[in-house]
Amino acid sequence: MEKRSINMKKVFMIISILTITVTLSACGGSGKQKEPSKESQKSDKYDYVYYEILNDGDSETPNVEIKYKDKKGKSHIEKADLDHVYEHILGDGNKKPYIVKDG
């Protein structure tokens, strides 16, 4: 009886692992990642000050507020639809975060 209990536990674990694997693989990315144009990435970089997501109860997509400093050190605040904002994690942890305006 004890052997049967152990076998049932193994079968249950295998089924659980397979279910989790299939579920997580279905949640994968949708393909190519959106990013700003190459020209903007080279020339339109600004110092990052802050980034905040603003939720509006009536809106289907949240807006963002981004504050940055231009090359002269003047601060600017931009508000945009979250669909037009792309976040990327810098590979180098010592690199300073920046804003790229495209369009």
C-alpha positions as CSV (number, residue, x, y, z in Angstrom):
1,M,0.0,0.0,0.0
2,E,2.9,2.3,0.8
3,K,4.5,1.8,-2.6
4,R,1.2,2.7,-4.3
5,S,1.0,5.9,-2.3
6,I,4.6,6.9,-3.4
7,N,3.8,6.1,-7.0
8,M,0.7,8.3,-6.9
9,K,2.7,11.2,-5.4
10,K,5.2,10.8,-8.2
11,V,2.5,10.8,-10.9
12,F,0.8,13.8,-9.3
13,M,4.2,15.7,-9.2
14,I,4.9,14.9,-12.8
15,I,1.4,16.1,-13.9
16,S,1.8,19.3,-11.9
17,I,5.2,20.1,-13.4
18,L,4.0,19.5,-16.9
19,T,0.9,21.7,-16.3
20,I,3.1,24.5,-15.0
21,T,5.5,24.2,-17.8
22,V,2.8,24.4,-20.5
23,T,1.2,27.3,-18.7
24,L,4.4,29.3,-18.5
25,S,5.5,28.6,-22.0
26,A,2.1,29.9,-23.3
27,C,2.7,33.2,-21.5
28,G,5.8,33.9,-23.5
29,G,6.6,37.1,-25.4
30,S,4.7,38.0,-28.5
31,G,7.8,38.1,-30.7
32,K,9.9,41.2,-31.6
33,Q,10.3,43.8,-28.9
34,K,9.3,47.4,-29.8
35,E,12.0,50.0,-29.6
36,P,12.8,53.5,-30.7
37,S,14.5,54.2,-34.1
38,K,18.3,53.8,-34.3
39,E,18.6,57.5,-35.1
40,S,16.8,58.5,-31.9
41,Q,18.8,56.1,-29.9
42,K,22.0,57.8,-31.1
43,S,21.0,61.5,-30.8
44,D,17.9,62.0,-28.6
45,K,19.1,60.8,-25.2
46,Y,18.2,62.8,-22.2
47,D,19.0,62.5,-18.4
48,Y,16.2,60.5,-16.6
49,V,14.7,62.1,-13.5
50,Y,11.6,60.1,-12.8
51,Y,8.9,57.9,-14.4
52,E,5.4,57.5,-12.9
53,I,2.4,55.5,-14.1
54,L,-0.9,57.4,-13.6
55,N,-4.0,55.3,-13.4
56,D,-7.3,56.8,-14.4
57,G,-10.4,54.8,-13.4
58,D,-12.2,55.7,-16.7
59,S,-9.4,54.9,-19.0
60,E,-8.6,51.5,-20.4
61,T,-4.8,52.1,-20.7
62,P,-2.9,54.1,-18.0
63,N,-0.8,57.2,-18.8
64,V,2.7,57.9,-17.8
65,E,4.4,61.0,-16.6
66,I,8.1,61.2,-17.4
67,K,10.5,64.0,-16.2
68,Y,13.8,64.4,-17.8
69,K,16.6,67.0,-18.3
70,D,17.6,68.1,-21.8
71,K,21.2,68.7,-22.8
72,K,21.1,72.2,-21.3
73,G,20.0,70.9,-17.9
74,K,16.4,72.3,-18.2
75,S,13.7,69.9,-16.8
76,H,10.8,68.8,-18.9
77,I,7.7,66.8,-18.0
78,E,6.0,64.6,-20.7
79,K,2.7,62.8,-20.4
80,A,2.1,59.9,-22.7
81,D,-0.1,56.9,-23.3
82,L,1.5,53.8,-21.9
83,D,1.2,52.2,-25.3
84,H,3.8,54.6,-26.6
85,V,6.4,54.1,-23.9
86,Y,9.0,51.3,-24.0
87,E,11.1,50.3,-21.1
88,H,14.4,48.5,-21.4
89,I,16.6,47.2,-18.7
90,L,20.2,48.3,-19.1
91,G,22.7,45.4,-19.3
92,D,25.3,47.3,-17.4
93,G,24.3,48.1,-13.8
94,N,26.8,51.0,-13.6
95,K,25.3,52.7,-16.6
96,K,23.1,55.8,-15.9
97,P,19.5,55.4,-17.0
98,Y,18.3,57.7,-19.8
99,I,15.2,58.7,-21.9
100,V,15.0,58.4,-25.6
101,K,12.4,60.5,-27.4
102,D,11.3,59.1,-30.8
103,G,8.8,61.0,-32.8
